Structures are given as structure tokens and as C-alpha cells.
Amino acid sequence: MFSDPDVFFLKHLVLALLVIPAIAQSGDENYLGLTREEYKYSEDNMSLSGTMVGVKGSLPARSNYGQFLLDIEASQGYLDYSSKVSGQLDNIKSRSLVASGYIFDEIPVYLSAVRFGSGLKYAYFSNDGSKKLTTENQYIYPRENKKLYIPFFVGISFDNRLASHSFKLEYDYLIHGEQLSKLPGESIRNTQKKGRGIKLSYQVVRNKIGVEAFVYESKTSRSEAATCFDGKFLCREPENSVLIIGASIARHF
């Protein structure tokens, strides 16, 4: 479909940032805040888990052509590695970036509003424990994972005398994934074409302060084979899953 998902996404993100302000006015749900997540990555005999903290923001816009929303979240943490083969290693520096652009619509239903939409989501994750040895005296090579999804979501929001409440359910359909494994003297690049993610979240806003709780779970099928070790072998990334349970607090404007 395309050879470089990063270039593809960034081109369209820049285009959206240029076009949306030209046709739309600022919305009423923009915010900036802090987030904390309990993160766990799992595959066959290996897991990576721990706490990540970061910042997140949202920029909405409205026009006669539709309603738009840009969400960005960046986080960092030190995760613990555990493997039945390679042993254990604590405090692996890890980074995450998720950027999503949506177009959506709202339908008033009784005393609430139902929102639904779709868009494009880019997710990046990296970890590097290469300068440390595990309990089995093995080095953990740096890895980078990049995914491009089409998200579909539905949500409901309502107000009462004390606060505004909203629930949201999102399904992410993987259209392209890439795993880069940086082994000593060689980098292996595996593509991933089958996967999905599901996110459920609840947010309450009072006096311009919003608190959100969410859970996100994703699964990615076994990757396509790539040549490795001077072309002598075929290497694949195994089927894997990610579970994130988190919360955030933000100032709404």
C-alpha cells in the first residue's frame, strides 16, 4: 500500500493542520494534561511491563464540512523485561507516541449526545536495554515498533448539575505495522498486516478540570518473514499483545 508509513502519516497530518484551520473554527473541547499508564507487552515467552508517564492534548475544530479532532499523547517509562530464555532485566528505557486524527458527527438523543466517527491513528513504541545484561548475561537489543490504524469510535456524553460525563468505545483496525530489531551489526525489519486494538474510556469534567480512566488492549498477528543473519535465515516477530490501564488529568479550555 505504501513503503514508509511514517512519511505517509506525517504528510497527511501536516495537510490536516494546514486545511482544518482554514475551513473550521476552534471547538470547545481542547485540553492539555498529564497521563499515567500501567503498560504490559506480551509474546510467547517474553513480557515487558511497568509504568509510563507523559503528556496528552486534544485540539478540536468545527465547520460546515464536519467536526474534526486531533489527539496527541507522548509518554516515557522504565519497563521490566522478563523472559524464560534470556532472563530478567529491569528499568529498560521506553518511549511511546500516539497521534490520531478524527472526523466525526453528533446526534442528540434525549438529554445526551451520541458521537461517532473515524480517521487515522499512528502509534510508535521503542525500548532500549542494549547497554545492560540480563540475569542470564545476555544483551537486549533495541527495538522500534510503528503501526498505522484506521480507528472507528462511538461515544455518548451528558451533563448533570455537577459535571459533564462521556463514555467512548474505539476499535482500531491495523492497516500497516513495522517492527525494527537492531541486532549487533544488523537490523531486521518485519512488516505486520493483521492486528486490532480496542479502547474503552470514561471522562468527567468539572470546572474545566477533566479526569479520565481508560483501558486499551491490542493484538498483532505473527509478522511476515524477513531475511536475517546475512540472508541465511528467515526471521519473524511472534504474535503479541499489549494491555494498557491508565488515567489522566487535564485542563480544558
C-alpha positions as CSV (number, residue, x, y, z in Angstrom):
1,M,0.0,0.0,0.0
2,F,2.9,2.3,0.9
3,S,6.5,1.8,1.7
4,D,7.0,4.2,4.5
5,P,4.1,4.6,7.0
6,D,5.9,7.5,8.8
7,V,6.2,9.6,5.7
8,F,2.6,8.7,4.7
9,F,1.2,9.8,8.1
10,L,3.2,12.9,8.6
11,K,2.3,14.2,5.1
12,H,-1.4,13.8,5.8
13,L,-1.0,15.2,9.4
14,V,0.7,18.3,8.0
15,L,-2.0,18.6,5.4
16,A,-4.7,18.4,8.0
17,L,-3.1,21.0,10.2
18,L,-3.0,23.4,7.2
19,V,-6.5,22.6,5.9
20,I,-8.6,22.3,9.1
21,P,-7.8,25.8,10.5
22,A,-8.7,27.3,7.1
23,I,-12.2,25.8,7.0
24,A,-13.1,25.5,10.7
25,Q,-13.3,27.4,13.9
26,S,-11.9,26.3,17.2
27,G,-14.0,23.8,19.1
28,D,-14.9,23.8,22.8
29,E,-13.1,20.6,24.0
30,N,-9.4,21.3,23.6
31,Y,-7.3,20.3,26.6
32,L,-3.8,19.7,27.8
33,G,-2.9,17.3,30.6
34,L,-0.8,14.6,32.2
35,T,-1.2,10.8,31.9
36,R,0.0,7.7,33.8
37,E,-0.3,4.2,32.4
38,E,0.4,0.7,33.5
39,Y,1.8,-0.9,30.4
40,K,2.3,-4.6,29.6
41,Y,3.6,-6.2,26.3
42,S,3.4,-10.0,26.0
43,E,4.6,-12.6,23.4
44,D,5.4,-16.3,23.5
45,N,7.9,-16.5,26.4
46,M,8.6,-12.8,27.0
47,S,7.0,-9.8,28.6
48,L,7.7,-6.1,29.1
49,S,5.8,-4.3,31.9
50,G,5.9,-1.2,34.1
51,T,4.7,2.4,34.5
52,M,4.8,5.1,31.8
53,V,4.0,8.8,32.3
54,G,3.6,11.6,29.8
55,V,1.5,14.4,28.4
56,K,-1.6,14.4,26.2
57,G,-3.6,17.0,24.4
58,S,-6.6,17.4,22.2
59,L,-7.4,20.1,19.5
60,P,-11.0,20.1,18.1
61,A,-12.4,22.1,15.2
62,R,-15.9,22.6,13.7
63,S,-17.1,23.7,10.3
64,N,-19.9,23.2,7.9
65,Y,-18.0,20.3,6.4
66,G,-17.9,18.3,9.6
67,Q,-16.2,18.1,13.0
68,F,-12.5,17.3,13.5
69,L,-10.3,16.2,16.3
70,L,-6.6,15.8,16.7
71,D,-5.3,13.9,19.7
72,I,-1.6,13.5,20.6
73,E,0.0,11.6,23.6
74,A,3.7,11.2,24.3
75,S,4.9,9.1,27.3
76,Q,8.1,7.6,28.7
77,G,8.9,5.0,31.3
78,Y,11.4,2.4,32.6
79,L,9.9,-1.1,32.0
80,D,11.0,-4.5,33.3
81,Y,11.9,-7.3,30.9
82,S,11.2,-10.9,31.7
83,S,12.0,-14.0,29.5
84,K,12.2,-17.7,30.2
85,V,15.1,-17.9,27.8
86,S,17.0,-14.6,28.3
87,G,16.4,-13.9,32.0
88,Q,15.3,-10.7,33.6
89,L,16.3,-7.0,33.2
90,D,14.8,-4.1,35.0
91,N,14.5,-0.4,34.0
92,I,14.6,-0.5,30.2
93,K,14.0,3.0,28.9
94,S,10.9,3.0,26.7
95,R,9.1,5.7,24.7
96,S,5.6,5.9,23.2
97,L,3.9,8.4,20.8
98,V,0.3,8.1,19.7
99,A,-1.2,10.7,17.3
100,S,-4.8,10.4,16.0
101,G,-6.9,12.5,13.6
102,Y,-10.7,12.0,13.5
103,I,-13.7,13.3,11.6
104,F,-17.0,12.8,13.4
105,D,-20.6,13.7,13.9
106,E,-23.0,14.1,16.8
107,I,-26.7,13.2,17.2
108,P,-28.7,14.5,20.1
109,V,-30.6,11.7,21.9
110,Y,-32.9,12.8,24.8
111,L,-30.6,14.5,27.3
112,S,-27.4,13.3,25.8
113,A,-25.4,13.3,22.6
114,V,-24.1,10.3,20.6
115,R,-20.9,10.8,18.8
116,F,-19.4,8.5,16.1
117,G,-16.5,8.8,13.6
118,S,-13.3,7.5,12.1
119,G,-9.9,8.7,11.0
120,L,-6.3,7.8,11.1
121,K,-4.0,6.8,14.0
122,Y,-0.2,6.4,14.2
123,A,1.4,4.6,17.2
124,Y,5.1,4.4,17.9
125,F,6.9,2.5,20.7
126,S,10.6,1.9,21.4
127,N,12.7,0.3,24.1
128,D,16.4,0.0,24.5
129,G,18.2,-2.2,27.1
130,S,21.2,-2.9,24.9
131,K,23.8,-1.5,27.3
132,K,22.7,-3.8,30.2
133,L,23.0,-7.5,30.8
134,T,20.1,-9.7,31.8
135,T,20.3,-12.2,34.7
136,E,21.4,-14.8,32.1
137,N,24.2,-12.4,30.9
138,Q,22.5,-11.6,27.6
139,Y,22.1,-8.2,25.9
140,I,18.6,-7.0,25.0
141,Y,18.7,-5.3,21.6
142,P,16.9,-2.0,20.9
143,R,13.5,-2.3,19.2
144,E,11.1,0.1,17.5
145,N,7.5,-0.6,16.6
146,K,5.3,1.6,14.3
147,K,1.7,1.0,13.5
148,L,-0.9,2.7,11.4
149,Y,-4.6,2.1,12.2
150,I,-8.0,3.2,11.0
151,P,-10.0,3.9,14.2
152,F,-13.7,3.7,14.5
153,F,-15.4,5.0,17.6
154,V,-18.8,5.6,19.2
155,G,-19.4,7.6,22.4
156,I,-22.1,9.2,24.5
157,S,-21.9,12.3,26.6
158,F,-24.3,14.0,29.0
159,D,-24.4,16.8,31.6
160,N,-25.8,17.0,35.1
161,R,-25.7,19.7,37.8
162,L,-22.2,18.8,38.9
163,A,-20.2,17.8,35.8
164,S,-20.0,16.6,32.2
165,H,-19.6,12.9,31.6
166,S,-18.6,11.0,28.5
167,F,-18.0,7.3,27.6
168,K,-16.2,6.2,24.4
169,L,-15.5,2.9,22.8
170,E,-13.0,2.7,20.0
171,Y,-11.9,-0.1,17.6
172,D,-8.6,0.2,15.8
173,Y,-8.1,-1.7,12.5
174,L,-4.4,-2.2,11.6
175,I,-3.5,-1.4,8.1
176,H,0.3,-1.4,8.4
177,G,2.8,-2.3,11.1
178,E,6.6,-2.4,11.2
179,Q,9.0,-3.9,13.8
180,L,12.6,-2.9,13.6
181,S,15.0,-5.0,15.7
182,K,18.5,-3.5,16.0
183,L,20.8,-6.5,16.4
184,P,24.6,-6.1,16.7
185,G,25.8,-5.5,13.1
186,E,22.4,-6.0,11.6
187,S,18.9,-4.6,11.7
188,I,15.8,-6.8,10.9
189,R,12.7,-5.1,9.6
190,N,9.5,-7.1,9.8
191,T,6.1,-6.0,8.5
192,Q,2.8,-6.7,10.2
193,K,-0.5,-6.6,8.4
194,K,-3.0,-8.2,10.8
195,G,-4.0,-6.7,14.1
196,R,-6.5,-4.6,16.1
197,G,-7.0,-2.6,19.2
198,I,-9.9,-1.8,21.5
199,K,-10.1,1.2,23.9
200,L,-12.8,1.9,26.5
201,S,-12.7,5.2,28.3
202,Y,-14.7,7.4,30.7
203,Q,-14.1,11.1,31.3
204,V,-15.7,13.5,33.8
205,V,-15.2,17.3,33.5
206,R,-16.0,19.8,36.3
207,N,-14.8,23.5,36.5
208,K,-12.6,23.0,33.4
209,I,-10.7,20.1,35.0
210,G,-11.1,16.7,33.4
211,V,-10.3,13.3,34.8
212,E,-10.2,10.2,32.5
213,A,-9.8,6.5,33.1
214,F,-9.2,4.1,30.2
215,V,-8.2,0.6,29.3
216,Y,-6.6,-0.3,25.9
217,E,-5.9,-3.8,24.6
218,S,-4.3,-4.7,21.2
219,K,-3.3,-7.8,19.4
220,T,-0.9,-8.2,16.5
221,S,-0.6,-11.4,14.5
222,R,2.7,-13.0,13.6
223,S,4.7,-10.8,11.2
224,E,5.8,-11.6,7.7
225,A,9.2,-13.3,7.3
226,A,12.3,-11.2,6.7
227,T,15.8,-12.4,5.8
228,C,18.3,-12.2,8.6
229,F,21.9,-13.1,9.6
230,D,23.4,-12.4,6.2
231,G,20.4,-13.8,4.4
232,K,20.9,-17.3,5.8
233,F,17.7,-17.4,7.8
234,L,14.1,-16.1,7.8
235,C,13.0,-14.3,11.0
236,R,9.5,-13.4,12.2
237,E,8.1,-11.5,15.0
238,P,5.7,-13.7,17.1
239,E,2.1,-12.9,17.8
240,N,1.9,-10.4,20.6
241,S,-0.5,-8.3,22.7
242,V,-0.4,-5.0,24.6
243,L,-2.5,-4.1,27.7
244,I,-2.6,-0.5,29.0
245,I,-4.6,0.6,32.0
246,G,-4.3,4.3,32.7
247,A,-5.7,7.6,33.9
248,S,-5.1,11.3,33.1
249,I,-5.9,14.7,34.4
250,A,-6.2,17.7,32.1
251,R,-7.1,21.4,32.0
252,H,-9.9,22.1,29.5
253,F,-10.0,25.4,27.6
